[in-house]
Amino acid sequence: MEPTKKPFVVDVAIAGGGIIGLSLGLELRQRGLSVAVMERGQAMSSASWAAGGMLAVNDPQNPPELLPLSVRSWALYPAYLDRIEALSGRHVPLRTRWTLQHLESERESDGVLTEAEIVEYAPGLDATGHSFKLLEEGSLDPNDLREALPAAFRAAEGTLLEGTAVLGVESTAHGVLVETQRERIAAGMFVNCCGAWAGGPRLGGLPVVPVKGQMANLRCQPERLRCVVRVPGIYLIPRGDGRVTIGATLEHAGFDETVQEPSIRQLIEAALRLLPEATTPSQMESWAGLRPGTSDGLPILGTSKTKHCWHATGHYRDGILLAPVTARVMAQAMLGESPDVPLEAFTPARF
């Protein structure tokens, strides 16, 4: 009989190699802990890659309880990107720094932009029927992070195990034993960062559901749209190189990630009403991703019912925005420190 292979030992085991899991792993490595991140597929290949990349701190659709996390994360973003770039050697620029936000009500008269002011930020925009205010919000291209963040985590001497699904987590006297497709991992702590897949029974059965979003790219002269534009039902995100990312649908379709032409066509029609000079590429660029949704629209951050286990998931449409602050407050909570932002509103125990 062959001897049982000894488990791989780390301080923290993280399930989920998207932006949340890798950002937390990077934060913990900076604090000197050994970290293994397990990803069932390829790192940064699901919602983290499919996202629009808006750092939508003041999106009126966000729950008000989210604002303290959003504001703190926006403040952390410059240092977060600097660290990723220094480790990976790959530049992750902010592609835009402003957002034109549609005003839902005539009562929101403060700060309404004039036509001349709109032209300054979006000369090609047809603002007919819309009132806008200007928000200082950035956006980035998730493809830039897709290249840089896994490389940064590896450069920080974190262990990234791709193609490694978590099969089960067992709490022990001093930590956890994680069973994967490849090997066993013994860790002092385990964190569920599995995004839309975080609700599986093997991970604690959280009430996280996938919310499908379909998106596409149009083309436009870069100087004709210099900021993000958000109106009901559609947003436009210029990448600064002629691409304009448009999105996104909100669909409760289980784990279906197929792209459906009628949905993309509706997005394109809505986008062209706002930016009539935009064109569709000869080879249409469209894709879909699965956001991790919760019933109250807030992320799940905190301890699990299982000893030595934690959750950091449920970020819905704001995973890119909230990655730096999630990494910060989760590391603080896990190490017994007082988090920068109180986590009571985000506790898993609220369900």
Secondary structure as GFF3:
##gff-version 3
##sequence-region A 1 351
A	DSSP	beta_strand	8	15	.	.	.	ID=ss1
A	DSSP	alpha_helix	19	30	.	.	.	ID=ss2
A	DSSP	beta_strand	35	39	.	.	.	ID=ss3
A	DSSP	alpha_helix	47	50	.	.	.	ID=ss4
A	DSSP	three_ten_helix	64	66	.	.	.	ID=ss5
A	DSSP	alpha_helix	67	88	.	.	.	ID=ss6
A	DSSP	beta_strand	94	96	.	.	.	ID=ss7
A	DSSP	beta_strand	99	102	.	.	.	ID=ss8
A	DSSP	alpha_helix	115	121	.	.	.	ID=ss9
A	DSSP	beta_strand	132	135	.	.	.	ID=ss10
A	DSSP	beta_strand	139	140	.	.	.	ID=ss11
A	DSSP	alpha_helix	142	155	.	.	.	ID=ss12
A	DSSP	beta_strand	159	162	.	.	.	ID=ss13
A	DSSP	beta_strand	166	171	.	.	.	ID=ss14
A	DSSP	beta_strand	176	180	.	.	.	ID=ss15
A	DSSP	beta_strand	184	192	.	.	.	ID=ss16
A	DSSP	three_ten_helix	195	197	.	.	.	ID=ss17
A	DSSP	three_ten_helix	201	203	.	.	.	ID=ss18
A	DSSP	beta_strand	209	219	.	.	.	ID=ss19
A	DSSP	three_ten_helix	222	224	.	.	.	ID=ss20
A	DSSP	beta_strand	228	231	.	.	.	ID=ss21
A	DSSP	beta_strand	234	238	.	.	.	ID=ss22
A	DSSP	beta_strand	243	247	.	.	.	ID=ss23
A	DSSP	alpha_helix	261	274	.	.	.	ID=ss24
A	DSSP	beta_strand	285	293	.	.	.	ID=ss25
A	DSSP	beta_strand	300	303	.	.	.	ID=ss26
A	DSSP	beta_strand	309	313	.	.	.	ID=ss27
A	DSSP	alpha_helix	319	334	.	.	.	ID=ss28
A	DSSP	three_ten_helix	344	346	.	.	.	ID=ss29
A	DSSP	three_ten_helix	348	350	.	.	.	ID=ss30
###
